[in-house]
Structure formats: structure tokens, C-alpha cells
């Protein structure tokens, strides 16, 4: 995946980008649930959001 690539929501992102899929499924279920609420559409958005969750 190119940096900055955007998809049509989380489902599309996970279907089309292996790195995003692996990263998402490596996270604890509670964080996965939080990500699903926001329907993020890029790997970078997901990483940023997870960092925000982990830092409080």
C-alpha cells in the first residue's frame, strides 16, 4: 500500500490492504471495537487513532 492511500471505510481497507488487516487483527478486541466505531479509511488513520487510545 502506498502511504496516504485511502479506502471506502474500514471494511474496504481491511479487505484491500494486508498490512492494515494484519495490524487490525493484532490489536486487542476492545481497541478493534473502538476502531470499528469510527470506520477509519487508511492505515495511517488507524495507527494514529490507536496511539491516541493507548496514550489516554
Backbone as CSV, one residue per row, in Angstrom:
resi,resn,N_x,N_y,N_z,CA_x,CA_y,CA_z,C_x,C_y,C_z
1,UNK,0.834,-1.186,0.000,0.000,0.000,0.000,0.871,1.239,0.000
2,UNK,0.487,2.215,-0.777,1.190,3.488,-0.763,0.826,4.251,0.498
3,UNK,1.806,4.976,1.049,1.498,5.835,2.180,0.444,6.833,1.764
4,UNK,-0.526,7.059,2.639,-1.560,8.028,2.355,-2.711,7.497,1.522
5,UNK,-2.723,6.205,1.215,-3.828,5.641,0.450,-5.075,5.559,1.324
6,UNK,-6.196,5.939,0.734,-7.463,5.900,1.454,-8.407,4.930,0.768
7,UNK,-9.236,4.290,1.577,-10.211,3.334,1.093,-11.596,3.796,1.519
8,UNK,-12.617,3.133,1.036,-14.001,3.484,1.363,-14.424,2.826,2.666
9,UNK,-13.829,3.242,3.751,-14.196,2.727,5.057,-13.328,1.570,5.509
10,UNK,-13.561,1.175,6.739,-12.736,0.153,7.378,-12.832,-1.196,6.678
11,UNK,-14.022,-1.593,6.311,-14.192,-2.896,5.667,-13.373,-2.985,4.382
12,UNK,-13.453,-1.954,3.569,-12.683,-1.908,2.324,-11.186,-1.891,2.617
13,UNK,-10.787,-1.112,3.603,-9.375,-1.037,3.994,-8.847,-2.412,4.376
14,UNK,-9.579,-3.126,5.221,-9.123,-4.441,5.679,-9.151,-5.475,4.557
15,UNK,-10.105,-5.349,3.643,-10.189,-6.276,2.505,-9.071,-6.057,1.492
16,UNK,-8.654,-4.811,1.315,-7.738,-4.460,0.233,-6.281,-4.277,0.648
17,UNK,-6.031,-4.128,1.944,-4.672,-3.824,2.391,-4.228,-4.822,3.460
18,UNK,-3.303,-5.694,3.101,-2.854,-6.753,4.003,-2.218,-6.201,5.275
19,UNK,-1.432,-5.147,5.170,-0.796,-4.561,6.358,-1.841,-4.071,7.349
20,UNK,-2.874,-3.423,6.842,-3.951,-2.933,7.707,-4.690,-4.099,8.353
21,UNK,-4.960,-5.128,7.560,-5.647,-6.314,8.070,-4.855,-6.957,9.203
22,UNK,-3.572,-7.168,8.981,-2.733,-7.807,9.997,-2.614,-6.940,11.244
23,UNK,-2.452,-5.638,11.054,-2.344,-4.721,12.186,-3.636,-4.723,13.001
24,UNK,-4.764,-4.583,12.322,-6.062,-4.560,12.995,-6.269,-5.826,13.821
25,UNK,-5.988,-6.977,13.231,-6.238,-8.243,13.916,-5.189,-8.572,14.976
26,UNK,-4.116,-7.804,15.033,-3.131,-7.990,16.101,-3.499,-7.189,17.352
27,UNK,-4.471,-6.306,17.217,-4.871,-5.445,18.330,-5.854,-6.160,19.253
28,UNK,-5.896,-5.751,20.520,-6.892,-6.315,21.444,-8.314,-6.025,20.949
29,UNK,-9.242,-6.898,21.308,-10.631,-6.778,20.846,-11.254,-5.433,21.218
30,UNK,-10.932,-4.904,22.406,-11.535,-3.633,22.804,-11.081,-2.489,21.897
31,UNK,-9.839,-2.521,21.445,-9.351,-1.482,20.535,-9.944,-1.692,19.145
32,UNK,-10.080,-2.940,18.716,-10.742,-3.211,17.436,-12.153,-2.631,17.439
33,UNK,-12.864,-2.807,18.542,-14.228,-2.279,18.646,-14.258,-0.765,18.539
34,UNK,-13.296,-0.107,19.157,-13.223,1.358,19.075,-12.941,1.810,17.641
35,UNK,-12.055,1.111,16.960,-11.737,1.444,15.566,-12.980,1.277,14.694
36,UNK,-13.738,0.216,14.931,-14.938,-0.038,14.136,-15.965,1.082,14.278
37,UNK,-16.016,1.733,15.421,-16.963,2.833,15.642,-16.691,4.008,14.716
38,UNK,-15.420,4.214,14.355,-15.039,5.382,13.566,-14.843,5.081,12.087
39,UNK,-14.930,3.823,11.699,-14.864,3.443,10.281,-13.705,4.130,9.559
40,UNK,-12.511,3.993,10.121,-11.321,4.633,9.563,-11.026,4.088,8.169
41,UNK,-10.380,4.907,7.343,-10.199,4.503,5.947,-8.752,4.519,5.464
42,UNK,-7.794,4.620,6.389,-6.389,4.492,5.981,-5.587,3.870,7.119
43,UNK,-4.493,3.240,6.739,-3.602,2.633,7.722,-3.064,3.697,8.671
44,UNK,-2.719,4.859,8.123,-2.177,5.946,8.940,-3.199,6.442,9.954
45,UNK,-4.462,6.565,9.535,-5.520,6.973,10.467,-5.654,5.954,11.591
46,UNK,-5.597,4.681,11.232,-5.732,3.630,12.231,-4.586,3.692,13.239
47,UNK,-3.360,3.835,12.759,-2.207,3.923,13.656,-2.324,5.135,14.577
48,UNK,-2.720,6.264,14.022,-2.849,7.484,14.819,-3.927,7.312,15.888
49,UNK,-5.056,6.738,15.511,-6.149,6.544,16.455,-5.752,5.575,17.564
50,UNK,-5.068,4.500,17.225,-4.614,3.534,18.237,-3.638,4.203,19.200
51,UNK,-2.729,5.014,18.687,-1.785,5.732,19.550,-2.531,6.653,20.502
52,UNK,-3.567,7.311,20.003,-4.382,8.191,20.841,-5.066,7.395,21.946
53,UNK,-5.614,6.240,21.612,-6.274,5.396,22.607,-5.293,4.909,23.670
54,UNK,-4.122,4.504,23.244,-3.132,3.966,24.177,-2.544,5.037,25.090
55,UNK,-2.515,6.282,24.609,-1.943,7.370,25.402,-2.975,8.072,26.273
56,UNK,-4.178,7.559,26.276,-5.167,8.072,27.189,-6.106,9.041,26.639
